[in-house]
Amino acid sequence: MWLKNLGLIGRFRRYQRNTNMYEAILPLAFSLGFLACFVSLPLIMKKMKSAGIVGPDVHKRNKPAVPEMGGIGILVGLAVSMVGVSLLLREEAWTFLCFLGVVLATGLIGALDDLKPLNPIVKPALTALTGLPILLVDAFVTDVYTPRPVLPFVGSTRLTIVYPLMIPLVTAVFANAVNMMDSFNGEMPATSSITVLVLLVSAVLLGERGNAVVMCTGLLGCLLAFYYFNRHPAKTFAGDVGSLSVGAAIGATAIMGRLEVVALVAFMPQIMNAFYGLATVGRLYERREVPRPTLLLEDGRLAVSDDTKAPITLARMVLARGPLYEGEIVRVLVILQTISAVLSLFTLYLVAVAP
């Protein structure tokens, strides 16, 4: 009843009437992303292993060597999905290709960081530049964003001058926040999938955001395919090429779909994790530069590190009550992500009733 009173049911029905083509496109976007990622990952893993690009799974007693840079599979899946959709929805092709440009540019920076670690100040600065495709396409080709975010209790705002300056900041924050929360098997694709799913639902309910629905659907397919290989025990790691690009994709979707506030609330666990770490260390840092926040026990469980220089992270706070196995930590983090997703849907309600 409250959906009807808010007009969300009417918006959803208009969305259904006006997007017959999208209804056929969504299964294709999901399937292309899922299949391309799923099929390419074994080949990528084999290539990484033969090239010696592997990393130890530090949360296992035997520390097995796991192929790195599996996130390339996510880029392959998303590229196939968005190019395929662009060929069918040619009038919206620039929007999807702009989104893909942000993701691929961020993935390139992540690949460079995986192969030769970047300075902790240089990497965020470079990821901020990945917001440029949105600004350039909007300025010279077609409108891909609206500088009027809708805020709870306030309604539509007008940030014509400020908003473009915020776009690089959004892509950098979202990209690096996801990167900092990619520590355990299956953690990144699981938590990111929940965020993408709630953005998809929000875009459908708000209506007239078909492009955001397509982008979320394609990204969700890639994340679910990657989760199969990254879940415990992980057969591959995403690397910065994967985690940075996923975060940038979420940020770009929030901007291009006018879902900024909903995405911010859904993203609170990642933001909190990044804030706690930066506040503890007191500067921008790479995980390899600081002591690990967790300690592996003899029975395979993880406990809070006793090193006073180790940063405070969300996982460390979860372990404050006692040691847990890796899978148990991920389940708690997924629950926290789900709670944030529910709160973001409540935020959607506030956005809908805003004047």
Secondary structure, 3 states (H helix, E strand, C coil): CHHHHHCHHHHHHHHHHHCHHHHHHHHHHHHHHHHHHHHHHHHHHHHHHHCCCEEECCCCCCCCEEECCCCHHHHHHHHHHHHHHHHHCHHHHHHHHHHHHHHHHHHHHHHHHHHCCCCCCHHHHHHHHCCHHHHHHHHHCCCCCCCCCEECCCEECCCCCHHHHHHHHHHHHHHHHHHHCCCCCCHHHHHHHHHHHHHHHHHHHHCCCHHHHHHHHHHHHHHHHHHHHHCCCCCCCCHHHHHHHHHHHHHHHHHHCCCHHHHHHHCHHHHHHHHHHHHHHCCCCCHHHCCCCEEECCCCCEEECCCCCCCCCHHHHHHHHCCECHHHHHHHHHHHHHHHHHHHHHHHHHHHHCC
